[in-house]
Amino acid sequence: MINCKQATELVLKKEDGKIGLKNRLSLWLHLLLCPLCKLFAKQSQYISKLSKALRENEKGSLTVEEKKEIIQELENTH
């Protein structure tokens, strides 16, 4: 069983697609049992999604609708 620090590292590596099957399963099991790490994983995934959207956005800024969506998503993660 992995600890929270290891889970955090695996969450970040998973964002880059750099973990193997054994680590993926260990992380999955840990996230089932640890609500704080599960929340971290969800927030990390959302931040990555936003960062990718900003890089792809030619203007370099968010629309009003995108800002509302971000606020709504952040409120739903609590």
Biotite code that builds the C-alpha atoms (Angstrom):
import biotite.structure as struc

atoms = struc.array([
    struc.Atom([0.000, 0.000, 0.000], chain_id="A", res_id=1, res_name="MET", atom_name="CA", element="C"),
    struc.Atom([1.358, 3.428, -0.952], chain_id="A", res_id=2, res_name="ILE", atom_name="CA", element="C"),
    struc.Atom([1.226, 6.484, 1.307], chain_id="A", res_id=3, res_name="ASN", atom_name="CA", element="C"),
    struc.Atom([-0.231, 9.914, 0.487], chain_id="A", res_id=4, res_name="CYS", atom_name="CA", element="C"),
    struc.Atom([3.099, 11.396, -0.603], chain_id="A", res_id=5, res_name="LYS", atom_name="CA", element="C"),
    struc.Atom([3.639, 8.539, -3.065], chain_id="A", res_id=6, res_name="GLN", atom_name="CA", element="C"),
    struc.Atom([0.048, 8.869, -4.279], chain_id="A", res_id=7, res_name="ALA", atom_name="CA", element="C"),
    struc.Atom([0.554, 12.582, -4.925], chain_id="A", res_id=8, res_name="THR", atom_name="CA", element="C"),
    struc.Atom([3.675, 11.861, -6.964], chain_id="A", res_id=9, res_name="GLU", atom_name="CA", element="C"),
    struc.Atom([1.852, 9.186, -8.963], chain_id="A", res_id=10, res_name="LEU", atom_name="CA", element="C"),
    struc.Atom([-1.091, 11.512, -9.639], chain_id="A", res_id=11, res_name="VAL", atom_name="CA", element="C"),
    struc.Atom([1.289, 14.061, -11.132], chain_id="A", res_id=12, res_name="LEU", atom_name="CA", element="C"),
    struc.Atom([3.163, 11.442, -13.152], chain_id="A", res_id=13, res_name="LYS", atom_name="CA", element="C"),
    struc.Atom([-0.134, 10.015, -14.384], chain_id="A", res_id=14, res_name="LYS", atom_name="CA", element="C"),
    struc.Atom([-1.014, 13.453, -15.773], chain_id="A", res_id=15, res_name="GLU", atom_name="CA", element="C"),
    struc.Atom([1.998, 13.021, -18.059], chain_id="A", res_id=16, res_name="ASP", atom_name="CA", element="C"),
    struc.Atom([1.098, 9.383, -18.781], chain_id="A", res_id=17, res_name="GLY", atom_name="CA", element="C"),
    struc.Atom([4.272, 8.108, -17.142], chain_id="A", res_id=18, res_name="LYS", atom_name="CA", element="C"),
    struc.Atom([3.149, 5.352, -14.757], chain_id="A", res_id=19, res_name="ILE", atom_name="CA", element="C"),
    struc.Atom([3.022, 1.642, -15.277], chain_id="A", res_id=20, res_name="GLY", atom_name="CA", element="C"),
    struc.Atom([0.276, -0.838, -14.512], chain_id="A", res_id=21, res_name="LEU", atom_name="CA", element="C"),
    struc.Atom([1.521, -1.715, -11.005], chain_id="A", res_id=22, res_name="LYS", atom_name="CA", element="C"),
    struc.Atom([1.689, 1.953, -9.988], chain_id="A", res_id=23, res_name="ASN", atom_name="CA", element="C"),
    struc.Atom([-1.648, 2.679, -11.656], chain_id="A", res_id=24, res_name="ARG", atom_name="CA", element="C"),
    struc.Atom([-3.292, -0.088, -9.600], chain_id="A", res_id=25, res_name="LEU", atom_name="CA", element="C"),
    struc.Atom([-1.602, 1.064, -6.375], chain_id="A", res_id=26, res_name="SER", atom_name="CA", element="C"),
    struc.Atom([-2.812, 4.604, -7.013], chain_id="A", res_id=27, res_name="LEU", atom_name="CA", element="C"),
    struc.Atom([-6.330, 3.415, -7.807], chain_id="A", res_id=28, res_name="TRP", atom_name="CA", element="C"),
    struc.Atom([-6.491, 1.473, -4.536], chain_id="A", res_id=29, res_name="LEU", atom_name="CA", element="C"),
    struc.Atom([-5.145, 4.408, -2.540], chain_id="A", res_id=30, res_name="HIS", atom_name="CA", element="C"),
    struc.Atom([-7.650, 6.801, -4.118], chain_id="A", res_id=31, res_name="LEU", atom_name="CA", element="C"),
    struc.Atom([-10.473, 4.452, -3.165], chain_id="A", res_id=32, res_name="LEU", atom_name="CA", element="C"),
    struc.Atom([-9.462, 4.689, 0.478], chain_id="A", res_id=33, res_name="LEU", atom_name="CA", element="C"),
    struc.Atom([-8.193, 8.276, 0.806], chain_id="A", res_id=34, res_name="CYS", atom_name="CA", element="C"),
    struc.Atom([-10.682, 11.092, 0.171], chain_id="A", res_id=35, res_name="PRO", atom_name="CA", element="C"),
    struc.Atom([-8.027, 13.823, 0.407], chain_id="A", res_id=36, res_name="LEU", atom_name="CA", element="C"),
    struc.Atom([-5.838, 12.267, -2.276], chain_id="A", res_id=37, res_name="CYS", atom_name="CA", element="C"),
    struc.Atom([-8.920, 11.638, -4.387], chain_id="A", res_id=38, res_name="LYS", atom_name="CA", element="C"),
    struc.Atom([-9.763, 15.342, -4.151], chain_id="A", res_id=39, res_name="LEU", atom_name="CA", element="C"),
    struc.Atom([-6.151, 16.248, -5.018], chain_id="A", res_id=40, res_name="PHE", atom_name="CA", element="C"),
    struc.Atom([-6.295, 13.966, -8.073], chain_id="A", res_id=41, res_name="ALA", atom_name="CA", element="C"),
    struc.Atom([-9.551, 15.536, -9.247], chain_id="A", res_id=42, res_name="LYS", atom_name="CA", element="C"),
    struc.Atom([-8.246, 19.079, -8.773], chain_id="A", res_id=43, res_name="GLN", atom_name="CA", element="C"),
    struc.Atom([-4.947, 18.247, -10.453], chain_id="A", res_id=44, res_name="SER", atom_name="CA", element="C"),
    struc.Atom([-6.744, 16.812, -13.460], chain_id="A", res_id=45, res_name="GLN", atom_name="CA", element="C"),
    struc.Atom([-8.919, 19.914, -13.685], chain_id="A", res_id=46, res_name="TYR", atom_name="CA", element="C"),
    struc.Atom([-5.925, 22.260, -13.458], chain_id="A", res_id=47, res_name="ILE", atom_name="CA", element="C"),
    struc.Atom([-4.206, 20.330, -16.249], chain_id="A", res_id=48, res_name="SER", atom_name="CA", element="C"),
    struc.Atom([-7.337, 20.604, -18.375], chain_id="A", res_id=49, res_name="LYS", atom_name="CA", element="C"),
    struc.Atom([-7.505, 24.371, -17.812], chain_id="A", res_id=50, res_name="LEU", atom_name="CA", element="C"),
    struc.Atom([-3.836, 24.857, -18.506], chain_id="A", res_id=51, res_name="SER", atom_name="CA", element="C"),
    struc.Atom([-4.143, 22.960, -21.783], chain_id="A", res_id=52, res_name="LYS", atom_name="CA", element="C"),
    struc.Atom([-7.168, 25.058, -22.756], chain_id="A", res_id=53, res_name="ALA", atom_name="CA", element="C"),
    struc.Atom([-5.258, 28.262, -22.038], chain_id="A", res_id=54, res_name="LEU", atom_name="CA", element="C"),
    struc.Atom([-2.300, 27.131, -24.144], chain_id="A", res_id=55, res_name="ARG", atom_name="CA", element="C"),
    struc.Atom([-4.639, 26.319, -27.023], chain_id="A", res_id=56, res_name="GLU", atom_name="CA", element="C"),
    struc.Atom([-6.525, 29.603, -26.684], chain_id="A", res_id=57, res_name="ASN", atom_name="CA", element="C"),
    struc.Atom([-5.079, 32.050, -29.225], chain_id="A", res_id=58, res_name="GLU", atom_name="CA", element="C"),
    struc.Atom([-6.136, 35.124, -27.240], chain_id="A", res_id=59, res_name="LYS", atom_name="CA", element="C"),
    struc.Atom([-4.372, 34.004, -24.075], chain_id="A", res_id=60, res_name="GLY", atom_name="CA", element="C"),
    struc.Atom([-7.383, 34.941, -21.945], chain_id="A", res_id=61, res_name="SER", atom_name="CA", element="C"),
    struc.Atom([-10.621, 33.286, -20.908], chain_id="A", res_id=62, res_name="LEU", atom_name="CA", element="C"),
    struc.Atom([-14.103, 34.193, -22.034], chain_id="A", res_id=63, res_name="THR", atom_name="CA", element="C"),
    struc.Atom([-16.784, 35.046, -19.470], chain_id="A", res_id=64, res_name="VAL", atom_name="CA", element="C"),
    struc.Atom([-18.385, 31.639, -20.037], chain_id="A", res_id=65, res_name="GLU", atom_name="CA", element="C"),
    struc.Atom([-15.061, 29.849, -19.458], chain_id="A", res_id=66, res_name="GLU", atom_name="CA", element="C"),
    struc.Atom([-14.559, 31.782, -16.210], chain_id="A", res_id=67, res_name="LYS", atom_name="CA", element="C"),
    struc.Atom([-18.060, 30.827, -15.027], chain_id="A", res_id=68, res_name="LYS", atom_name="CA", element="C"),
    struc.Atom([-17.353, 27.182, -15.848], chain_id="A", res_id=69, res_name="GLU", atom_name="CA", element="C"),
    struc.Atom([-14.115, 27.282, -13.837], chain_id="A", res_id=70, res_name="ILE", atom_name="CA", element="C"),
    struc.Atom([-15.866, 28.794, -10.823], chain_id="A", res_id=71, res_name="ILE", atom_name="CA", element="C"),
    struc.Atom([-18.626, 26.199, -11.022], chain_id="A", res_id=72, res_name="GLN", atom_name="CA", element="C"),
    struc.Atom([-16.143, 23.319, -11.268], chain_id="A", res_id=73, res_name="GLU", atom_name="CA", element="C"),
    struc.Atom([-14.123, 24.598, -8.321], chain_id="A", res_id=74, res_name="LEU", atom_name="CA", element="C"),
    struc.Atom([-17.247, 24.959, -6.198], chain_id="A", res_id=75, res_name="GLU", atom_name="CA", element="C"),
    struc.Atom([-18.231, 21.376, -7.054], chain_id="A", res_id=76, res_name="ASN", atom_name="CA", element="C"),
    struc.Atom([-14.891, 19.930, -5.868], chain_id="A", res_id=77, res_name="THR", atom_name="CA", element="C"),
    struc.Atom([-15.561, 20.664, -2.183], chain_id="A", res_id=78, res_name="HIS", atom_name="CA", element="C"),
])
